[in-house]
Structures are given as structure tokens and as C-alpha cells.
Amino acid sequence: MADLVRQFTVAADDDGVRLDRWFKRNLPQVGFATVSRWARTGQIRVDGKRARPEDRLAAGQVLRVPPGGDQPQAAKGAKPRRRELSADEIAAAKGMVIEETPAAIVLNKPPGLATQGGTKTTSHVDGLLDAFMEEGDPRPRLVHRLDKDTSGVLLVARTPGSAAFFSKRFSGRSAKKVYWALVAGRPEVSHGMIEAPLAKQPGTGGEKMHVDEENGQPAKTRYRVVDRAGNRAAWVELEPLTGRTHQLRAHMAAIGHPIVGDGKYGGQDAFLTGSVSRKMHLHARRLIIDSPKGGKIDVTAELPEHFAATMEQLGFDPSLSDASPTEGPPERTKEEKKQAARQHAKQVRKSKPTRRGRAGARSGAGGSKKGRR
């Protein structure tokens, strides 16, 4: 079998991927250098035609792969194996599920559980995703993040193709995310836009952000005060229009109303007196995002116990907000427009022939003209 030519039909999940990326997904035992050599010598064919590593594939196309590497069965064996989880871990993973579709698993992440692992972090959502895969299936993938102490909607993609689809929606800002937060004090303006560039705060090892007008990255947050408990606290809707680290936390602290329980950004001012929980009161309440097969995924996550208890204690009625996102695309800042212009100019430069290419073209034209004489 190792000496046989192999043929694969491009699956719908691989529609639009580059040829070299297809090999990484489906035949990871074949290295990039081998793929390049096979393409250069015409041994890789797509629907009978020669193909290059950078060519993009379409669902239904037939890919011819020459002999070499492991046997075709090894491609199946190379897929991620399901990690064995304890009964408690499986129960914890399943208990977070809000909604499941063929493309996604939507979770309600509890506060205190990290999204991904790191130094001294062994318990996290990413480590529980094996609970949602069968042997031989692709492993579900995270496509966005929530801070450890932030609760709420977390979308996980089932396949590499859906992960790429959802990632584009998050990076392109077409995904709508609305957070609920309780903040200390009473914002004077009931709704508005916070535009404050953020950068890593020196001396914190990159674990804390601060407003930096000169060197910070553009950051925009819409907010709306839903209700107030006198001058003690307020319940707000927050809609991040950019995706900077700790953006909502840093922005609310910057306007003098830190999120309740967020001692990192608010210090002692972030904690209310009395029996109010000292946990952070920031919750990803609702997510609306396009689905790969059409339509939209629209999910709402229930509040964690401590947040719900504080809402009741302060007299806030959850029915006053359905966490609807603001209509219309956000207006880009000057810096964002400059970045987009630079990116466009870069693409234009790439599309133009090089000096060497133009010289070759002129040389070829001259030679043919001379021949006609």
C-alpha cells in the first residue's frame, strides 16, 4: 500500500484551504518540503491538473497524492486521540453546554475556570474538550477567550473548517458580544463610547493593561447603564468593539467605575461593603454569530450564582435587559483606518509584478519582435 498512488476527495470542511494546509490537516506525516517537491515535479494533481502548495482547494475536488510517507491508513491514525477524562471532568464539561450545532459547541464558562492552560494552570476549558469528541474525530477548538474570572458564553468549534469560519467572524467584528457587569459607583453619563488605546503596563509581566495614548492599540467599548443602586453601584451592558486584553476591565476602571470584584484594576474601590461577593461581576451574557451553514447562532448564558445573588441584593431586575447588541457597524478610528490603508497598499504591492518579472517580460517581447524582423 505504501507504493500506491492515493486519491482523496476534498471534504466540505476543507473547502477553500491551501493545498499545503490540507496536508497539514489530513496527512501531517508528510512534511512541507515533501509537498513542495511533489508539487514542483508535478506529482500532486488536483482534478488531473498540476497544483502548487499555495493553491486553494474546493470541496469535491479529487486530490492525487504520490507514493511516499506512511500508508493511507496512517492518516487516520495521525488524527488526535481522545484523552481519557474522569467521570467528574466529563460531567463538568457536559454541564457547561448551552447549545450544540454541527459546527459548534456553546458553553457557559463558570468564573474561576481558565479558558486555556498556562504556568501553574492545569484545570481549564481546553483540557475538557475531549469530552465532546469520538475516537477519530477532529478535536474541538477554541476560537476566542474569556478571562479566568469572567463567566459566560464561550464558543468552541467542532472542526478545523468551522474554527476558521468562526475566527474570521470574531476578527472581522461581525460577531456580536454583549456583557453584563456590575460597576462601583454611578456613571454620570448613562450611555456612550469609551475610546482609550491600551498597552501592556510596564513592570507587570504583560498581565495588566493600561491606557496609553501614545503607544497603545486602539480600543473601543460601547456601554449602557441599565439600572442603578443609588450611588453605590450600577448595572451596565458592555459591548467590546475591539478585542484587546482585559479591555472591558481596563476601560471601566479608566472612567472611574471599576467592575465589582476586580481588584487588579480597581483596587479596594472595586469591592462593595456588606455581604456582596468579592468575586468579579463580569459575564458574557449574549453572543450572536453567523453559522457556517447559514443562519445565526444566538445564545444567552445564565448568570453564575454570585452574580445573580448580588443582582437580587441590589434590587436589579434581569428582565430589564435582553442584552441586544447595538445596530450598525462601529465607526473605525483614525488609527484603524491607517492600518487598513497600509494593509491594502501591501496587498497591491504583492499583486504587481516585480522588477525582475517586468524586465523578463520586456526581454521576451523584444526577442519575439526581433525574430519577426
GUFIRO-305036 format. One line per 2 residues: their letters; for each residue x, y, z of C-alpha. Coordinates in steps of 0.001 Angstrom, whole numbers. Example, Ala and Ser with C-alpha at 12.3 -4.5 7.8 and 13.67 -1.06 7.14 Angstrom:
2
as = 12300:-4500:7800; 13670:-1060:7140
***
This chain:
373
ma = 0:0:0; 2919:2358:673
dl = 3815:2146:-3051; 336:3048:-4314
vr = -872:6410:-5580; -3555:7764:-3248
qf = -6657:9738:-4127; -8671:11889:-1741
tv = -11879:13822:-2281; -11734:17273:-690
aa = -14318:17416:2099; -16681:20328:2642
dd = -14781:21215:5825; -11621:21740:3750
dg = -13264:23973:1161; -11065:27000:485
vr = -7953:25817:2344; -4499:25960:794
ld = -3038:22729:-533; -149:22755:1954
rw = -2627:23373:4770; -4721:20403:3574
fk = -1685:18157:4009; -1072:19521:7496
rn = -4664:18720:8439; -5086:15368:6737
lp = -1611:13901:6152; 539:15536:8840
qv = 3231:12880:8409; 4061:14421:5009
gf = 6297:17434:5599; 6135:20772:3792
at = 9397:20115:1950; 7971:16887:539
vs = 4740:18596:-512; 6760:21336:-2262
rw = 8906:18777:-4086; 5904:16749:-5181
ar = 4182:19910:-6451; 7322:21140:-8233
tg = 7743:17821:-10059; 4057:17573:-10964
qi = 3323:14552:-8787; 455:16237:-6931
rv = -2638:16662:-9105; -5988:18307:-8386
dg = -8689:17109:-10789; -5879:15907:-13029
kr = -4046:19249:-13136; -745:20222:-11566
ar = -1070:22122:-8312; 1075:24426:-6186
pe = 1293:24465:-2371; -424:27865:-2226
dr = -3376:26833:-4423; -6738:26723:-2662
la = -8902:23629:-2835; -12641:23342:-3386
ag = -14982:20776:-1895; -15462:17802:-4200
qv = -12133:18111:-5997; -10062:14939:-6299
lr = -6519:15177:-4984; -3875:12769:-6287
vp = -1068:12097:-3826; 2009:10114:-4945
pg = 3504:7169:-3059; 5648:8001:-74
gd = 5391:8576:3632; 3137:6330:5704
qp = 360:4162:4415; -3018:5812:3724
qa = -4370:4298:6950; -1738:6231:8884
ak = -3586:9437:8055; -6447:8216:10193
ga = -4092:7128:12932; -2479:10565:12897
kp = -5687:12272:13972; -5814:13395:17609
rr = -6649:10637:20035; -9318:11236:22631
re = -7742:11892:26012; -9273:9911:28820
ls = -11157:12122:31262; -12541:11282:34683
ad = -16290:10990:35209; -16229:14302:37100
ei = -14395:16060:34259; -16859:14756:31670
aa = -19780:15837:33854; -18234:19298:34278
ak = -17750:19664:30514; -21253:18493:29647
gm = -22738:20668:32374; -21411:23828:30697
vi = -23199:23201:27380; -25818:25768:26356
ee = -26283:24729:22736; -24778:22299:20222
tp = -24794:22520:16425; -22922:20536:13745
aa = -20345:23353:13681; -20120:24498:17294
iv = -20477:23738:20963; -21515:26773:23013
ln = -20577:26736:26688; -21424:28810:29749
kp = -17989:29076:31343; -18069:29395:35127
pg = -15950:32024:36898; -12626:30754:38188
la = -12047:28293:35329; -9319:29308:32866
tq = -10019:29053:29149; -6551:27655:28386
gg = -3678:26202:30337; -526:28041:31302
tk = 2057:28280:34052; 626:26524:37116
tt = -2783:26266:35364; -3775:22637:34972
sh = -7568:22929:35079; -9050:24717:32055
vd = -11765:24519:29401; -9339:23436:26674
gl = -8412:20381:28721; -12064:19316:28907
ld = -12838:19466:25177; -12016:15784:24673
af = -15367:15109:26324; -17027:16239:23079
me = -15126:14090:20581; -15417:10500:19489
eg = -12355:8425:18650; -11014:9529:15255
dp = -12955:12812:15161; -11125:16147:14981
rp = -10632:17714:18383; -12881:20721:19100
rl = -11041:24036:19041; -11281:27285:20970
vh = -11845:30300:18719; -11978:33077:21332
rl = -11193:33547:25022; -12638:34707:28312
dk = -10585:35761:31327; -10379:33194:34094
dt = -12677:35167:36407; -15114:36182:33650
sg = -18109:33911:33176; -20474:33372:30276
vl = -20746:32445:26604; -17740:30666:25127
lv = -17966:29230:21612; -15962:26144:20632
ar = -15635:24983:17007; -16126:21300:16227
tp = -13854:21098:13157; -10880:22946:11637
gs = -13140:24349:8914; -15703:25762:11323
aa = -12867:27094:13508; -11547:29094:10536
ff = -15058:30344:9767; -15788:31500:13316
sk = -12319:33010:13768; -12915:35264:10759
rf = -16214:36443:12262; -14548:37317:15548
sg = -11554:39049:13950; -13801:40841:11438
rs = -16051:42039:14273; -19245:40707:12728
ak = -19746:38577:15847; -21834:40499:18394
kv = -20883:40096:22063; -22731:41740:24931
yw = -21530:41546:28524; -23296:42318:31766
al = -21255:43932:34515; -21822:45485:37914
va = -19597:48504:38460; -18739:50521:41527
gr = -20321:53962:41748; -22744:55650:39398
pe = -21640:56702:35883; -22846:60262:35215
vs = -23482:59555:31521; -25990:56749:31016
hg = -24621:55514:27696; -21701:56212:25426
mi = -18470:55042:23848; -15144:54597:25618
ea = -12231:55118:23231; -8961:54629:25068
pl = -5921:52891:23497; -4484:50111:25628
ak = -975:48752:26101; 725:46336:28470
qp = 1605:48064:31703; 5372:48017:32319
gt = 6509:46009:35289; 3528:43659:35326
gg = 4933:40996:33019; 2196:41690:30495
ek = -524:40634:32943; -2094:44079:33223
mh = -3112:46695:30668; -3272:50471:30975
vd = -4400:53416:28874; -1523:54612:26686
ee = -2419:57417:24294; 949:57320:22503
ng = 1804:53644:22137; -1437:51815:22886
qp = -3535:49808:20451; -6942:51309:19537
ak = -9691:50032:21844; -13405:50871:21787
tr = -16215:49840:24146; -19883:50778:23990
yr = -21659:50903:27339; -25176:51468:28612
vv = -26342:51835:32193; -29352:49568:32702
dr = -30081:50409:36340; -28513:51983:39419
ag = -28469:51196:43132; -28246:54782:44289
nr = -24646:55955:44145; -23338:52618:45368
aa = -23273:50558:42150; -24659:50325:38637
wv = -25598:47530:36279; -24212:48096:32774
el = -24222:46434:29358; -20810:46394:27712
ep = -20152:45761:24028; -16485:45438:23035
lt = -15893:46711:19504; -12249:45683:19614
gr = -10672:42682:21278; -7827:43912:23463
th = -6677:42007:26528; -8717:42949:29634
ql = -10383:45673:27561; -13667:45919:29459
ra = -11961:45811:32833; -9362:48438:31936
hm = -11890:50737:30273; -14363:50754:33160
aa = -11575:51398:35641; -10288:54201:33391
ig = -13593:56098:33654; -13605:55694:37433
hp = -16097:52820:37736; -14213:49527:38078
iv = -16064:46244:37766; -17177:44971:41161
gd = -14696:42379:42428; -11916:43376:40010
gk = -9180:44234:42464; -6487:44099:39774
yg = -7846:47199:38028; -9952:48827:40711
gq = -8068:48135:43914; -10171:48471:47057
da = -12653:50682:45195; -13814:47596:43300
fl = -15226:45918:46415; -18594:46815:47879
tg = -19213:46774:51602; -21563:44328:53246
sv = -22178:40782:52078; -21627:41380:48347
sr = -19389:38683:46865; -15766:39615:46250
km = -15763:37612:43003; -15643:39547:39742
hl = -19037:40565:38346; -18372:40391:34604
ha = -20433:38000:32495; -20522:37330:28733
rr = -24314:37393:28545; -25060:37003:24830
li = -23341:36039:21571; -24750:36387:18057
id = -22614:34983:15243; -23101:33674:11712
sp = -23247:29894:11266; -21234:28132:8524
kg = -24369:26517:7075; -26348:29759:7070
gk = -28436:31474:9689; -27097:32602:13047
id = -26167:31179:16402; -27797:33361:19071
vt = -27214:32238:22658; -27676:33704:26129
ae = -25830:32432:29215; -27408:32332:32671
lp = -25676:34267:35447; -23426:32470:37928
eh = -24711:32206:41486; -22675:35040:42996
fa = -23666:37484:40221; -27373:36566:40448
at = -27267:36929:44244; -25750:40418:44023
me = -28330:41465:41414; -31091:40431:43793
ql = -29422:42072:46779; -29096:45393:44925
gf = -32661:45201:43602; -31815:44783:39913
dp = -34421:43063:37695; -32744:40885:34993
sl = -35766:41324:32703; -34793:44973:32129
sd = -32145:43893:29603; -32189:41344:26784
as = -28524:42093:26024; -29291:43257:22490
pt = -26233:44499:20584; -26186:47986:19119
eg = -27243:48010:15483; -24843:49036:12754
pp = -21107:48532:12313; -18752:50501:14575
er = -17048:53534:13107; -13343:52910:12734
tk = -10816:55118:14471; -8184:57091:12539
ee = -5522:54584:13554; -7658:51656:12386
kk = -8238:53405:9050; -4472:53932:8685
qa = -3821:50267:9439; -6415:49219:6849
ar = -4849:51547:4272; -1385:50115:4944
qh = -2717:46577:4587; -4422:47476:1298
ak = -1227:49047:-46; 686:45906:919
qv = -1772:43718:-997; -1499:45981:-4046
rk = 2294:45744:-3978; 2109:41959:-3789
sk = -194:41803:-6800; 2144:43861:-9007
pt = 4918:42110:-10975; 8429:42537:-9643
rr = 11135:44486:-11462; 12701:41212:-12471
gr = 9360:39987:-13816; 8810:43192:-15811
ag = 12343:43050:-17192; 11799:39459:-18259
ar = 8552:40389:-19964; 10230:43232:-21883
sg = 13100:40954:-22849; 10709:38321:-24101
ag = 8735:40875:-26091; 11888:42280:-27634
gs = 13144:38846:-28606; 9913:37933:-30370
kk = 9922:41285:-32209; 13471:40694:-33404
gr = 12502:37303:-34646; 9695:38782:-36745
r = 12154:41086:-38481
***
